[in-house]
């Protein structure tokens, strides 16, 4: 036979566990939102800056992103080239056109 006090104690412990889990979910949600914001801010290369730290930060961010998503080399390459902007975009477009004119294969990774 279940004691009414035991049931009340179990319910109280369950409620405390739920509250702790909800706090953890809120904390993780904030962390995810911050990381998404950071990824959006850093997942582009405009080719204007000569600061190598920008490039290195971009590469590290992309590698972390692709590792987390489980992307293959080919998928990673396609996503990265879609993130090029400005001078970097025009350089890559020029590179693709020149390779096509020369009869060289497409760059895949």
C-alpha positions as CSV (number, residue, x, y, z in Angstrom):
1,X,0.0,0.0,0.0
2,X,1.3,3.4,-1.0
3,X,1.6,6.0,1.7
4,X,0.0,9.4,0.9
5,X,3.1,11.2,2.2
6,X,5.4,9.1,-0.1
7,X,3.3,10.0,-3.1
8,X,3.3,13.7,-2.2
9,X,7.1,13.6,-1.7
10,X,7.6,11.9,-5.1
11,X,5.4,14.5,-6.8
12,X,7.4,17.3,-5.1
13,X,10.7,15.7,-6.3
14,X,9.3,15.3,-9.8
15,X,8.2,19.0,-9.9
16,X,11.7,20.1,-8.7
17,X,13.3,17.9,-11.4
18,X,11.0,19.4,-14.1
19,X,11.9,22.9,-12.9
20,X,15.6,22.1,-13.1
21,X,15.2,20.6,-16.6
22,X,13.2,23.7,-17.8
23,X,16.1,25.9,-16.5
24,X,18.6,23.8,-18.4
25,X,16.5,24.0,-21.6
26,X,16.3,27.8,-21.3
27,X,20.1,28.0,-20.8
28,X,20.8,25.7,-23.7
29,X,18.3,27.6,-25.9
30,X,20.2,30.9,-25.2
31,X,23.5,29.3,-25.9
32,X,22.2,27.9,-29.2
33,X,20.7,31.3,-30.2
34,X,24.1,33.0,-29.4
35,X,26.0,30.4,-31.5
36,X,23.5,30.8,-34.4
37,X,24.0,34.5,-34.3
38,X,27.8,34.1,-34.2
39,X,27.7,31.7,-37.2
40,X,25.5,34.1,-39.2
41,X,27.9,36.9,-38.4
42,X,31.1,34.9,-39.4
43,X,29.9,32.7,-42.2
44,X,30.8,35.0,-45.0
45,X,34.1,36.1,-46.6
46,X,34.0,39.3,-48.6
47,X,37.6,39.3,-49.7
48,X,38.1,42.9,-48.7
49,X,40.0,42.7,-45.4
50,X,43.6,41.7,-45.3
51,X,43.4,40.8,-41.6
52,X,44.3,37.1,-41.4
53,X,42.5,36.7,-38.1
54,X,39.2,37.2,-39.9
55,X,40.0,34.5,-42.3
56,X,41.2,32.1,-39.6
57,X,38.1,32.8,-37.5
58,X,35.9,32.1,-40.5
59,X,37.7,28.8,-41.2
60,X,37.5,27.6,-37.6
61,X,33.8,28.6,-37.5
62,X,33.1,26.8,-40.7
63,X,35.0,23.7,-39.6
64,X,33.1,23.6,-36.3
65,X,29.8,24.1,-38.1
66,X,30.5,21.3,-40.6
67,X,31.7,18.9,-38.0
68,X,28.6,19.5,-35.9
69,X,26.3,19.0,-39.0
70,X,28.3,15.9,-40.2
71,X,28.9,17.4,-43.6
72,X,31.2,15.7,-46.1
73,X,34.0,17.6,-47.9
74,X,31.9,18.2,-51.0
75,X,28.9,19.5,-49.0
76,X,31.2,21.7,-47.0
77,X,32.7,23.1,-50.1
78,X,29.3,23.9,-51.7
79,X,28.0,25.6,-48.5
80,X,31.2,27.6,-48.2
81,X,31.2,28.9,-51.8
82,X,27.6,30.0,-51.3
83,X,28.8,32.2,-48.4
84,X,31.3,34.2,-50.5
85,X,30.5,37.8,-50.9
86,X,32.0,40.8,-52.7
87,X,35.5,40.4,-54.0
88,X,35.7,36.8,-52.8
89,X,32.6,35.9,-54.7
90,X,33.9,37.6,-57.9
91,X,37.3,35.9,-57.6
92,X,35.7,32.5,-57.2
93,X,33.3,33.1,-60.1
94,X,36.3,34.1,-62.2
95,X,38.3,31.0,-61.1
96,X,35.4,28.7,-62.1
97,X,35.1,30.4,-65.5
98,X,38.8,30.2,-66.2
99,X,38.9,26.5,-65.3
100,X,36.0,25.9,-67.6
101,X,37.7,27.7,-70.5
102,X,40.9,25.7,-69.9
103,X,38.9,22.5,-69.8
104,X,39.9,21.7,-66.3
105,X,37.5,19.8,-64.0
106,X,35.2,21.6,-61.6
107,X,36.6,22.3,-58.1
108,X,34.7,19.9,-55.7
109,X,36.5,20.2,-52.3
